[in-house]
Amino acid sequence: MTLPLTRRQLLQTSACGFGSLALAGLCAREAAAEGSSAAKATSQPLDPRSPHFAPRAKRVIFLFMMGGPSHVDTFDFKPELQKRDGQDMPGGVPEAQKSAGRQLRKLMASPFRWQQHGQSGLWASELFPHVAEHMDDLCVINSMHTEGFDHANATLKLHTGAVSLTRPSLGSWVVYGLGSHNDSLPGFITICPDRGRGTRNHSNAFLPSVYQGLAIGHDGVPAREATIRHLANARLSPTVQRRQLEYLRQLNREHRARTADDDQLDGLIRSYELAFRMQREAPRHLDLSDETPHTLAMYGIDERPTDDFGRQCLMARRFAEAGVRFIQVTHTIRRHFPGVANWDQHNDLVRDLPRNCRAVDRPIAALLADLKQRGMLDDTLVIWGGEFGRTPVAEHRSKAVGRDHNPLGYTMWLAGGGVRAGHVHGATDAFGYRATEDRVYMHDLHATVLHLLGLDHERLTYRYAGRDFRLTDVYGRVVKGILA
């Protein structure tokens, strides 16, 4: 016998080869499990599938405010912060921010007026006058917290549940679990996504590619010009394309007759079919010309500065109405005011934050009103927020002060889709710095979103590389306090 032995030879020759026999059995079992999982994921992957239990929501519209909105200037009113403007913050700031060279100094009161609204008496600042009219429909979570003091990590955590590893996004998990209601459109659409953070925010990662988010436009391109790449085929007519697909189907039938089933090939064929159907279906949802003048005006279309985000929100409503399961719209202020970086107000918060809010306030209110009047808000979960919040202390990078990143406590709100309306969940400390009451971690939010859609986050798994993965990893709890 040749030495040294390989591991395979050792198993085959030791103990009468029982080790090799056991390994073969384990490998066969795992291959069967992975084959079963892959077959489940690729067999008519966008067909509607039954949830684990009765859902409260059928679809999600996620309004992503890229850069981190200041919660203490929008929806988390802090009287103590107003009283102690200019004083030192008790306990100071974390070493992570000090080591980053932040010039964080004194407590800074919100420079904006605040008021309670509706029968619920929820607080909102003057920056959101139109959304404030819908406070009785909102479930405001003031106790969010996450990890990552920088945008890249926190944004990945928000979208995928992981800060570093490549994982499927929330939208991909939702469509993997539930499929879509329209076989001529993708189940997951992202409108004007950010390219700076890459495609990982709407990536399918190791899930089959049919669950990846389809990008319509991207940041830096006005929403009126946003379209789906390669949607039109100027070279071939629909009739010729249909003949091509029929010919490919015939070749594939012949190929399968000679070989075993190929799930990847089947998935590619279905992608071709979906792309062909999209050429007919998608353009009419991108075209807003059939909307009434009243609806266009409600969303602020053809007006500055609401035109761009208004178009995104109206497209989101149209795609939701058409059966798309998960729609994300992303707001970045760069389109209207060059030099202003998203919601990332390290400098001149008094000038820049109102600009952001004016661009989105009216369109968001219009979306909520439009969904409600169409009877869709009850089964549509609307999510608003960014990757983190801002500090209650002033950041001095120039004479015009701003606020730094704050993942330790911030606000997101939900509406419709089975959440408690006119409700505030949790709280930050007296200054709005750390979540202290009924804290909601990002995995908890993800678990709750899946629960509202009828999915058990512990059962929604996908087997990859020898282990079962899920959106919430080994964490997460459903936040029952926000359920209607």
N, C-alpha and C positions, 0 to 999 in steps of 0.2 A: 504494500500500500504506500502511495506517495505521501510524504509529509512536507509541509503541514497540511492538515485537512481543511477543506472548506466547511462552512457551517452546514451546507446541504449534505455533504458527504458524511459529516459527523452524525447528523440526524438519521441518515439512511443506514449507517452501520452500527450505531449504538442501540442497545436494548432491543435487538431484533427488528430495528427499523420502525418501532412504534412512534418515535418522535416525528419521523417524516410523515407517517400516516396521519397523526394528529394535525400537523401543520397543513397538509393537503385539505383536511376537512375544514379547518378554520378559513383557509383561503377560499375554498369553494363557497362557504357560507357568506363570507364578506362580498365576494363577487356577485353572488345572487342578490344580496341586499342592495348593493350599489346598482345592479342592473334593474332591480325593481324600482328603486328610487328614480333612476334616470328615465325609465319607461313612464313612470307616473308624471314626471316633470315635462316630458316631451310629447306625450300622447295627447293630441289636440290641446295644447297647453293654454290657449286663451279661451277655451270654452268655460262658461260659468260653472263654478264648482260649489258644492254645498259647504257652508261654514261649519265650524265645530258645534255651534249653538246659535240660537236666534239672534241675528244682528240688530243693532240699533241704527247703524249707518250702512249705506251701500257704496259710498264713494268718499274720497278725500280731496279737498282743495287746500294746498299748503301755500300760504303767503309768506315767503321767506324774505326777511329784511336783512340783507347781507351786510355784515359789519358790526352788529350788536347795538340795538336801540337802547337808549337810556331809560330804564324802567322808572327811575326816580324823577323823571321829567315827563312821563306819559301816563302810566296807569298805577303806580305804587306811591301814593301820597304819604309823605313823612313829615308830620307837624314838627317833630323834634329836630329834624334836619333844618327846617325853616327857622327855628328858634336859635340854633347854634351855629349859624352861618359864620365862617371865619375862624372857628375854634379848632383845636386839635381833635382828631377822632380818637376816642378811647381805644387803646389796644393797637393803634397804628395799622399798617398794611402788611400783607404777607411778605416774607423774604423773597418769594419768587418775583414779586413786582419790584422790590427794592434792588435786587440783583440785576434786573433788566435796565437799570438806570433811569427809572421813572422819577420824575420830579413831582411827587405826590405830596401835597402840603396840607391845606386846611379844608375843613368841611365847606361845601359849597351848596347853599340852598338852591332849590329849583327857581330859576328866574321867571317861571311861567305861572299864570293864575290857575287855580284848581277849583273844581266844583263837583258836587254829587249830582247824579243823573237818574231819571226814571224812578219807578216805584221801588227798585232795589237799592237805590242810593249809592251805586258804585261810583268810585272816584275816577275822574279823567281830567287831564290838563287841557288848557285851551288849545293845545296843538292838534287835537282830534275832535273838532266840533261836530263833524258829520257822523263819525263812529259813535260819538257820545249819545247820539239819538237812538242807538241800538244797544245800549248798555244792559237793558233788561234781557237781551238775547245772549249775552256773553257769559262765559265761565272763565274768570280771570284767575290764573295760577300765579300767585306772588311768591312762591317758595321754590322755584326751579333752581337747580344747581347742576353743574357738570364739571368736566375736567378739561384742562388746557387753557392757559392764559393767552395763547396765540390763536389767530383766526384759523389757521390750517387744521390744527388738532380739534378745536372745538367745532368747526364746521363739519368735519368728518364724523365726530361723535353725534352730532345732531342728525346727520343724514344716514349713517350706517351703524351707529352704536359702537364704533371702534375708533381709536385715535391714530392708529398706525397701520394695522394690518388691512389688507384689501378685503373688504366685506361687501355683500350686497346692500344696496340702499333700502330704505323703508319702503319706497314705492315698488321696488322689485319684489320684496317679500310679500307685499299685499297682493300683487298680481299673481305671484306664484301660488299663494294660498287660495285665491278666489277666482282667478281668470278675469275675463272681461265680458261686458254685455254687448259688445259690437265687434263682430269678426272682421270688419273692414277697417278698424282703427287699432293702434296699439293700446294695451291696457294701462300704460304709464307714459305720460307726456310731461315734459318740462319746458316751460316757455321762457325764452331769453335767459338761459342759465349762465352762470359765471364760468368763464374759461380759465380765469386765473387760478382757481383751486383744482382745475382739471375735471375730467369726466367721472371721477370716482364718486362724486356726490349723487350721480344718478346711474351708477354702474350696476350691472348684474353680478359682477365678480365671478364666483364659481357656479352661480345658477345658470341654466340655459340662456342663451343670448336673447331669446324671445322676450325675456322679462326685463331687458335693459330699457331705461327711459329714453324715449325719442325726443331729441332736442328740436325745438322750433325756434330758429334764430339763436342769438347769443348776446351776451352783454356787449355794448358798444354799437349794436345795430338797432335802430328804432323799431318798435313793435309793429309799426305800419308796414315795414319791409321784411318782417320776420316770416320765414317760410321753412318748409322741409326740404332739405337738400336732395337733389336728384328726384324730386317728386314727379316732374313732367319728363316725358320721353319724346323729344322732338324728332328723333330719327325713325321711330316705328309707330304705326297706328295701333290703337287698342286691339283691332282684329288680328294684326300680325303678332302682337305680343301674346295674345291668347293662344294662337297656334304654336308659338314657341313653347309656352308652358305645357300645352298638351303633348308636344313632342318630348319635352323633358320628362313628363310623367310616364310616358310609354317607355323611354329608355330606363328610367328608374325601376319600373316594374320588371323589366328584363334583368336588370342588375340584381334585384332582390331575389329573383328566381334562381340565380346562380350562387348567391352568397347569403349569409345570415343577415337578419335585420340590422340596419345601421341607424341608430337613433340620431346621430349627428346629421346624417344625410337627410333623414326625414325632417329634422328641424330646419335644414337649409331650404328644402322644398317648400315648407310652409311659409318661410320668410319670403320667398319669391311670390307665392300666392298672395300673402298679405300686402306686399308692396304693390302688386298689380291692382288689388281692390282699393288701396289707399289713393291711387291716382284718381279714382272716381269720387271717393268719399271725402277725403281730407280737404280739398280746395273749398268746398261749400261751407265748411266750418271755420275756415280761415277768413272767408269773405264776410265782412260785417255789413255789406250794403243792404241786406234784407231786413236789418233791424230798424225799428221805428225811430223817427227823430227824437221822440221823448226818451227812449232807452239810451240812445247815443249821448244825449245831453245829460242824462242821469249819471252816466259813467265819466263825464267830463271829456269826451272825445272831441278832438279838434279844438281844444282849449289848452292853454299853458297854465300850470305845468302838469296837468292831469292826463293829457292825451296818451302818453306812452303806457303808463301803468293801467289806465282805464281800458285800453285795448287788450292788454294782457288779461285783466279780470273778466272782461266780456268774452274773450276767447275761452277762458277757463269755464265759464258758465255754459257756453255752447258745447264744449267737449264733454262736460259732465252730463248735459242733457242727452248727448249722443251715446252715452254708455261707457265712456272712458272711466276706469276705476280710480286712478290716482293722477291728479294734475298738480303740478307745482308751478308757481309764478315767482320770479325773483326780481326784487327791486334794487337797482343801483342808481344813485343820483348822477353818475358821471355823464349820462346822456344829455342832461339839461344844464349842468353847471360844471364845466371843466375845472379840475383841480380839487373838487370836493370828493372825498373818498367814501362813498357809500354812507353807512350809518356810523362810521368810525370817527366820531368827533373828538379827537385828541386836542384839536384847536377850535376856537371860535364856535363853541356849542350854541351860543345865543343866535348866531347868524345861520349856521348850517342845519341844525336839527329842525327848525321850522320849515326850511326848504324841503327836507325829506318828507316831513309830515304833510305838507300841502300837496305833494305829488301823489300820495297814496290814500289820504283820508277819504276824499270823496269817492274814488273808485271802490274802496273796500266797503264803504257804507252802501254804495249802489249794488255791489255783489250780494251783500246780506239781504237787502230789500228785494232784489230781483229773485233770488232763490226762494225767499219767503212767499212772494206773491205767486210764484209758480208751484208752490207746494213741495219744493225740493229741499228746503232747509232742514226739515225733520229727519231726512235720511241722508243728508250731506254733512260731513264733518269738516268744518272750516278751522284751520290752524293758523295762527299768526305769531310770528316771533323771529328772533335771530339766534345766533350761535351762543351768545351770552349777553349780559347787561353791561352797565357802566358803574364806576365807583362813585360814591357820594362825596369823595374828596376831589378837589380841583387838581388838574394836571397842568403844569406850567411848561409849555413848550414855546410859547410866545406870549405877547401881551394879552392876546385874546385866549382865555383859558378854555379847557375842555375837560373831558373825563376819560379815564383809562378803562381798559377791559376789566370785567368782573364776572367770573364764572361761579362765584360763591353764593350768589343769590340774585335772582332776576325774575322777570315776568314774561309769560307767554299766555295767550288766551285762546280758547276754543269756542265754537258756536255750532248749534245744530247737532245732528247726529247722535242724540241720546245723552248729551251732557246737561248738567244743571244750569238753567238759564238764570241770569241775574245773580250770580253766585261768585264769591271770592273764596279761593281755597289757599290756605297757608299764609305765611307772612315772613318777611325779613325782619331784621332787628330794627331798632328805633331810627337808624340812619339809612336802611336799605342796602346794607353791605353783605350780610350773611343770611341765608335762609335758616330760620329758627323754628318755625311751627309747621307741622305737617309737610315736611320737606319732600320734594318730588325730584328724584334723580332722572337723568335722561333715559335710562333703561325703564324706569317706571312709566314715563310718558309713552314710550314705544309700546310697552305691554298694554297700556290703557287704550291706545289707538287701535291696536289689534283686537282687543276685547270688544270695543265698540263695533268693530266690523264682524264680530262673531268668530274670532280666531283666538284660540288659546296659545299664548306666546310660548309656552313650554312644549306644546305639541307641534307647532309649526317649525319643522326641522328639515334639513337637507343634508344628506350624507356625502361627505367629500373628504378625500385623503384619509379614509379610515376612521372618521369620527363624525358625529352629528353636530351640525352647526345650527344656531338660531339667532335671530336678530338681537335678543337680549342676553346672549351668551349664557352664563349661569346665574344671572341676576334678574332683577325686575319684579315688580309687583303691580297689580292693577290698583289704581287709585280710586277706590270705591266712593270716596267722598265727593267726586265730581260727576258721578253717574246720576242721571235723572231717575 
